[in-house]
Structures are given as C-alpha cells and as structure tokens.
Amino acid sequence: MIATESLSKRFPRVTALDRLSLDIGPGVTGLVGANGAGKSTLIKILLGLSPATEGRASVLGLDVATSGAAIREQVGYMPEHDCLPPDVSATEFVVHMARMSGLPPTAARERTADTLRHVGLYEERYRPMGGYSTGMKQRVKLAQALVHDPKLVLLDEPTNGLDPVGRDEMLGLIRRVHTDFGISVLVTSHLLGELERTCDHVVVIDGGTLLRSSSTSDFTQATATLAVEVTDSDVCPDGTSALREALTAAGVTLHAGFEEGLPGAGHILLLEAAGEETYDIVRDAVAELGLGLVRMEQRRHHIAEVFRPDAAAARPDGAARPADNAMEVQAR
Ligand SMILES: Nc1ncnc2c1ncn2[C@@H]1O[C@H](COP(=O)(O)OP(=O)(O)OP(=O)(O)O)[C@@H](O)[C@H]1O
C-alpha cells in the first residue's frame, strides 16, 4: 500500500524525516511517534502535498513525486487540526467534499448519508458545525475522508482532544473502516498504548527515523507469565504475601515486579508458568490458604512495555533510548 525508500525531509532548521524506509501492507497500521517525530510530514509527502528532499515514496503503486492527484483520488485524508467551516452543516460539507472528489450529485448525497451514519452522526448533521463538540468534529473529519470510497485512508491523530470514551469510540470506528468497508488505514498517534487493540501492524518513528515496524502481535507477544490475584482472609490478612511464600516453597519462580495501573495493583503476583502444572500448584495453594482466587491469567506484553528501559535491555540492540522513555511516559 505504502512504500518509502530513504525518504528525507529537511526544513531549514529541522530534519523532519531522515532516510526513512518503510513498507506498509493492507489492513490497519498505526504510525506512532512523539510530537514532532515526523508523522504529519510523512503523511503530507504521501499525499503528494509536500515534496521530499531526498528518497522515494509510493502509495498504491503510484509515485508521490509525480502522481499526487491520482493518489488523492484513491486515498482519504483526515487532517490533525480543526479545519471545518463553522457556518455549514456536516451534510453540506461532506457533500461538497464528495463533489470535489468527482462524485455526481446524487451519489454524493447518498454516500454522505451513509458515511455520516457510519460515523454516528444523525439529526445533528443538519446543524452548523461551529456548535459541534470535538468528538463530533472528529467524526465529520473521518466521514469526509471516507466519502469517496477510497482504498486507503490516512488519519492524522484522530483521537486528539477526545476523552477516554470518545477515544474508544473513535478507535472502534477506525477498526470498522477496515472490517466493514475493506479500506486500509494508516492512523497516527503519539500514544503507543491506544493502537494496540486497533492496529494489525505498528510502525514507530522517532526524530524522523524508524525505530521499529512489526505486527501488533509481535509487539505484544504472549509471555509465559501468569498474573494471579487473590483476596485476603481472616486467617491470612495478607493473602498475597502468604501465597507468595507458599508458591516459592512449591518451587514456582515469582517475578519481582507488580502490574501497574490495574485494579488491585500491588496485589497481583506475576509468576513464571512452567506448563500446566503451575496452574494446579496455584489453585491448590490458594485453596489450602483459604483465599479467594480473583484472577489467574496469562499476561501479554503491552506495546508500551516494549519501549520501557528494562524491556529495551532485552532487545537485540540492548540500549534504552531516551525517546523510548518519552513515549512510554506519553503512553500511560
Ligand atoms: N513547514 C515546516 N517548516 C519547518 N519545520 C517544520 C514544518 N513542518 C514540520 N516541521 C518540523 O518537522 C518536525 C516534524 O513535524 P511533524 O508535524 O511531522 O511531527 P508530528 O510527528 O506530526 O508531530 P505532531 O503530532 O506534534 O504534529 C517538527 O520538528 C516540526 O517542527
């Protein structure tokens, strides 16, 4: 879908992209990077709106340097910033964008109704957009990117400014753009964690260079770690400690860390699962201590953990990069 080869973009004082080589296939791909990493610059080059300083890029097999107009016919674009005229309604605006993309009047009106329904705008689509909430504006921006039935959409920070519920809804919509319509998606975010559930593939850039590109499942590979949470009891007022001792005595290897940011954090034991018998040992130990078993589940890495300093130590290149930490902070 998208390929770049040693793509660079230099502004007088900043190198926004530095010899970036990427190959992005169909599906939903997340482009992650801290603010200023070069995401928007890359999107503008891919749309043929801004020339690269060096290197090459193609979208749907078309060269961005020579085929910008043809690319924009087949690609939808949702810009990052607020760009909606306040005095017109969503319907008027999206119909206009559909007409600009070459759809005849009737098809433009029908497609507008379909896409606005898809993004969840109903009665309010006839009201002037100046009175819309941020979430509604983001939905209109998504609708205008979809209205001409593109093969690929480039979504620049679509969750910006949304509250957690709005973010989840937008990420769900983005996923459905692919599952319902078969449109491939490149979606940018500065939040590593939020792309985990939405994207098949994640590309991480920093300072205009590629940090990592791999499938989401490779990022979040299942680990042989079990997370176990238990209740306390009258006999064992600190059930977690009692279970830790019992499991250690039974020869189970426990990890030092706790899971952070989850309900019950600090009460969740992380231990190494050495086959099915570990589950039995945990079950028996919990029963003997008279504790309640709240959860016992196999852990998966979260994308953000891949960039934590201790995780970086396990990476082939070994080094924790300052930018990794910056992204981890934003990912929380
Ligand atoms: N027209 C421009 N002139 C000069 N510098 C620019 C221009 N556009 C972008 N830059 C610089 O290029 C770098 C990359 O910017 P870009 O907007 O691509 O980052 P980003 O990853 O999209 O971040 P954000 O989410 O904050 O927009 C930044 O340092 C930015 O200041």
The ligand as an SDF file (V2000), in Angstrom:
LIG
                    3D

 31 33  0  0  0  0  0  0  0  0999 V2000
    6.6140   23.6510    7.4290 N   0  0  0  0  0  0  0  0  0  0  0  0
    7.5500   23.4060    8.3450 C   0  0  0  0  0  0  0  0  0  0  0  0
    8.6150   24.2320    8.4970 N   0  0  0  0  0  0  0  0  0  0  0  0
    9.5670   23.9850    9.4140 C   0  0  0  0  0  0  0  0  0  0  0  0
    9.5830   22.9250   10.2290 N   0  0  0  0  0  0  0  0  0  0  0  0
    8.5580   22.0670   10.1460 C   0  0  0  0  0  0  0  0  0  0  0  0
    7.4770   22.2510    9.2020 C   0  0  0  0  0  0  0  0  0  0  0  0
    6.6020   21.2170    9.3210 N   0  0  0  0  0  0  0  0  0  0  0  0
    7.0920   20.4300   10.3010 C   0  0  0  0  0  0  0  0  0  0  0  0
    8.2490   20.9300   10.7950 N   0  0  0  0  0  0  0  0  0  0  0  0
    9.0770   20.3320   11.8490 C   0  0  0  0  0  0  0  0  0  0  0  0
    9.3270   18.9950   11.4840 O   0  0  0  0  0  0  0  0  0  0  0  0
    9.2990   18.1400   12.6400 C   0  0  0  0  0  0  0  0  0  0  0  0
    8.2680   17.0520   12.4150 C   0  0  0  0  0  0  0  0  0  0  0  0
    6.9710   17.6560   12.4240 O   0  0  0  0  0  0  0  0  0  0  0  0
    5.6290   16.8190   12.2140 P   0  0  0  0  0  0  0  0  0  0  0  0
    4.4850   17.7940   12.2480 O   0  0  0  0  0  0  0  0  0  0  0  0
    5.7770   15.9570   11.0450 O   0  0  0  0  0  0  0  0  0  0  0  0
    5.6160   15.9260   13.5190 O   0  0  0  0  0  0  0  0  0  0  0  0
    4.4700   15.0010   14.0910 P   0  0  0  0  0  0  0  0  0  0  0  0
    5.0910   13.6990   14.4000 O   0  0  0  0  0  0  0  0  0  0  0  0
    3.3090   15.0090   13.1600 O   0  0  0  0  0  0  0  0  0  0  0  0
    4.0790   15.7190   15.4250 O   0  0  0  0  0  0  0  0  0  0  0  0
    2.7150   16.4180   15.8450 P   0  0  0  0  0  0  0  0  0  0  0  0
    1.8030   15.3190   16.2120 O   0  0  0  0  0  0  0  0  0  0  0  0
    3.1050   17.2810   17.0010 O   0  0  0  0  0  0  0  0  0  0  0  0
    2.2490   17.1950   14.6410 O   0  0  0  0  0  0  0  0  0  0  0  0
    8.9740   19.0490   13.8130 C   0  0  0  0  0  0  0  0  0  0  0  0
   10.2040   19.3820   14.4440 O   0  0  0  0  0  0  0  0  0  0  0  0
    8.3600   20.2620   13.1730 C   0  0  0  0  0  0  0  0  0  0  0  0
    8.6080   21.4020   13.9530 O   0  0  0  0  0  0  0  0  0  0  0  0
  1  2  1  0
  2  3  1  0
  2  7  2  0
  3  4  2  0
  4  5  1  0
  5  6  2  0
  6  7  1  0
  6 10  1  0
  7  8  1  0
  8  9  2  0
  9 10  1  0
 10 11  1  0
 11 12  1  0
 11 30  1  0
 12 13  1  0
 13 14  1  0
 13 28  1  0
 14 15  1  0
 15 16  1  0
 16 17  2  0
 16 18  1  0
 16 19  1  0
 19 20  1  0
 20 21  2  0
 20 22  1  0
 20 23  1  0
 23 24  1  0
 24 25  2  0
 24 26  1  0
 24 27  1  0
 28 29  1  0
 28 30  1  0
 30 31  1  0
M  END
$$$$
